[in-house]
């Protein structure tokens, strides 16, 4: 009995081998690019992260919503709770940010990982106006935002400490030092807004990473 491949055209075998080699090379190139692609890591001190919120809050008070959005959004992405609340409020009000109840409430819900009676009162008021299907949608969206920008992912630790000379306690938060934290993209950005960090792909995609210096790094001459 003849081998069933014995009548095959040699040219056909050659063409198949060439195609396989080209496919192998293409897959190797894709794998190589995927392995070498790295996100940008921004290194800074935590007071610089807080300054982004402070600058955004000042701009907001002045009515400069475009500048406010630029600073607040970056601080919110990095886990600053006050920035997350104010950014959410901008989405709810449509102040430079496109008006969106789902995104506004998602940021508010993320901010509410810490206790704040005023924030909670606003969230409950809005939540109470929604039907059960809308509430379920918001619940899922808040869960997603907490996974992206919440305290665990962004390595934020908060505690209440007594204010000097007063019984009133104030919330103090810090971002864990010497650890890279992900900087995820923003959803539904204002038209014309160009974020300082961006990525290719649907929301959410990884736009970069943040690393907070420890105090002893500030005195290290190698950092200058």
Steps between C-alpha positions, in 0.01 A plus 500: 500500500628844409554759766200729475735801502722370223302670225502844664651785299848598633413863438206465737727368777740791444219756516367351823846502659553863404160594645579317826838677530339839441226429755761389756702818447188716534394332823852533639503872417163556666612313810823698510316832480256394770785406732700818442205740527509675837281764656649826620573518872466844663702544820404776740444582866157463655473873569521546123203267456306702759603824330318383187180483702564834671566676169189342354287606796625859477432510126152360562422772754607760243271349238790382285350158443735401221809542720314344791419190296861457389635498856210328675476215251868410539480515880181291489666240279774475764252437778454839671153483655419873504594519133277204419204667669548835330561339160179302543314820584630659179359210298167527679482873431647489151770750596748465211462122534208361298199464726464139608317366803656150473859626482437768761355247741779253425757757613290591804462135592875451473565804718266350760750229587570752776230631732355840416145589601454776240621283213283212617192722527542616138560145378192365680286785367598423141482125550147528636375658177599193295296190426628154593658432160681835507617438855643162399683667211647762735600233751696316231661819376609603849651153550694542175629843596608378843696222331677759283538804727418367847715484811623144451607546138649844556657396833336780697476478880278740694447555870329756720724693737408760765558857393745687723309693768167345403299183557406498135676239290629561151561243229857452387588280204833389360601308189731206565859584415737315269222303331382539141126561473303490173372816334185398315341708225202730545153426375303754294754782497400853395519578131842637412659395829842342456604301807867503603495119492308300242478150362360321198192291560155507648438624853656405728854470368829543683637848424800490733619435852574717803774446755517714812843573643570424863632780723857367503509512120469879516848521653658252262740692269447236230150640449627845398 
